[in-house]
Amino acid sequence: MHPTLLRSAGQPATTRARSHRAGVLSGLLALGLATAAAAAEPADAPAFAFPLPAEPASGAVVDDGVLYRELTRGIYEVVSNPHDGALYVASALSMPNVTGGVIYRLDPETLQPIGAMHTDLRNLGMTLSPDGKRLFVTNSLDHALTAIDLESSKVVTRLHFTEDKDEKGHRYGPRQVIYDAQRDVLYVGAVGDPAVIWVVDAHTLELRDTIRNAGRWVTGLLLHPGNGDLYAANGSGEILRIDPDSRSIRQRFKPAGDTPAILLNMALDAGSNRLYVTDHSGLKTTLIVDADDGRKLGEVAGGDSMGILFNAARRELYITHREQGRVSVVDADTLAEKRSVRAGPNPNSLALSADGKALYVTVKTPFTSSYTASGVESILRIPLD
């Protein structure tokens, strides 16, 4: 059975059902899986300040100069902000009897925590505004999207996704969020069946539109700088090509054909017009897909894959192999593996430093039977030179 579909035992039926739904959502969101009102939040959210949560924060240099630092539980995405020079890590604090989450601010060289903002909701996906002054965070298990002003370290507004529900009456979990600078909107992919993609005003967080019929579980999102289209990966084994002006689905690709696949995250080599799409569950590979017609062009060897990032300057792909506990560095032209970095137990999300000379990786621990983190989770800094 897929790990995200494991049941919780030893609980009352109602609690078990609620825990199961949360677990399925949590697992899908971790992989790597009408209108709604925008509600303004009080502008008194805590600033970046010590003390930090009482978790180990040891740092150690491991293979080939890789810096490893334990951080906390329930960490997910990481972003590097070239405007203030800081690294931000989202945490849902997946611990029993703990509510809310934390956004950590780290020194990009040492990974030393230099601040943390405690949030009332749990955090998962993140993206930055083009000027680096605002951080957008998906609160996946709390069905919300939050905007944080990084100069004041305040929550400035929030959108609660309250009206959309799937066919079983479950509310959608927002997973990935990306910024469309040309239109000043955010695209937010929702884990649900059938799934949706929300189009959100980047300034007010008002919901502008909802792209429906998006398959099962929208997981990855990507904007193509060449043709301008939005691409979405889903758990139905599809890649959707979407017109961002009409917000309609132009094409539906199934690069693996009828073979069951849960497509997760995407990277794009715009020069060669190749999409790279990971699959951690069914295919356990990385597909190479023509961005125009969806043809499968090949695969990147290496087995199960989750996070993926393309570095155009170095012509390299970076892929997290969660089951193998490692990160591979792949030559994007020859598809040969250049380097393998130990990153156990479960490497997850990726980000590049502002100068493109370092790679950051969040490393998770396995879920417990109650879908909390089984241990303290970590972040790695991998030097690329």
C-alpha positions, 0 to 999 in steps of 0.5 A, a space after each residue: 500500500 502507498 505510504 500516504 494511504 496507511 490507516 491509523 489504528 487504535 482510535 475511535 472511528 470518528 477520530 480515526 477517519 479524521 486522522 486518516 484524511 489528515 494523513 492522506 493529505 499530509 502524505 500527498 502534500 509532503 510528496 514533494 500531493 466556486 469562490 473563496 473569501 480573502 480574510 485580512 488577519 490582524 497585523 500583530 503577528 510575532 516578528 522574527 525573534 528569539 527564543 527559537 523552538 527547543 530543538 537540536 541545532 547542531 551543525 556538521 560538515 559531512 561528505 565533500 563539504 556538505 553542511 548538515 544542520 538539524 532544525 526542527 520537525 515537520 519542515 517542508 519547502 525552502 527558498 533562497 531570497 537574493 534580496 535580503 540574503 536569507 534562507 527561509 524554511 517552512 515548518 508545520 511543527 509535526 509534533 503531538 500537542 503542538 499547533 501552528 508552525 514556524 518560518 525559519 530564517 537561516 544564514 545561507 552560509 552556515 545554516 545557523 538560525 538567525 530568526 524565526 516567526 511563529 505562525 498560527 497555522 502550519 506551513 508547507 509550500 512557499 514562494 517569494 514576490 519578485 522584489 523579495 519583500 513578501 513571502 507567500 506560504 501555503 497552510 496546506 493542512 489548514 486550507 489557507 494561503 498566507 502573505 508575510 511581509 519580510 521587512 516587518 515580519 508580519 502576516 499581512 493578509 490571508 485567504 481561507 479556501 473554505 468553499 471548494 470541496 471534493 466529491 466526498 465533501 473534503 476541503 482541498 489542501 493547497 500544496 505548491 504556490 508560484 508567482 506569475 510576475 506578468 499578471 501579478 497573480 499566484 497559482 495555487 495547486 490543490 490536492 483533492 479529487 477532482 483537483 483545482 488550481 486557484 488563481 489569486 491576486 498577489 497584492 490582496 490575496 483575493 481569489 480571482 478564478 478557479 481552474 477546474 477539472 484538473 485531474 486527481 491531486 494537483 501537485 506541481 506547478 511551473 510557468 514556461 518563460 518561453 511560451 508563457 503557459 502554466 503547466 501542472 502535474 497531477 496524480 492522474 499521471 497527467 501534465 496539464 498545459 494551461 493558458 494563463 489568460 483564458 485560464 483554460 486547459 489547452 492540452 492534457 498530456 499523459 507521458 507515461 501512457 496508461 501506466 499508473 503514475 503520480 507525477 509530482 514536481 517539475 523542472 524546465 530546461 527552456 533552451 531545449 524545451 524539455 520538462 522534467 517530471 518526478 514520480 516517487 510512487 508508481 513509476 519511480 523515475 524522472 520523465 523527460 517530456 517535450 513541453 509542446 506536445 507532451 511526448 515522452 523523450 526519455 527518462 533520467 536514471 536513478 530510481 525514485 524521485 521527488 524534488 527536482 531543480 534545473 540549474 541553467 548556468 551549470 547545465 545540471 539537474 538536482 533530484 532528491 531520491 527520498 527512498 534512497 536517502 540521497 541527492 543526485 547531480 545529473 548532467 542535463 546534456 548527457 543525463 549522466 550522474 555526476 555526483 551522489 550526496 548522502 542526505 538520509 533519511 528522506 530528502 525532500 525539497 530543493 533551492 539554489 543559492 542566489 549565486 547558484 553556487 550552493 544547493 539547499 535540501 530539506 531532509 524529513 524523517 518518516 511519518 509515525 502512525 499518527 502522521 507526525 514527524 518521527 524525529 528532528 528534521 534537517 537542512 543541507 547545504 551542498 557546495 556546487 563548486 
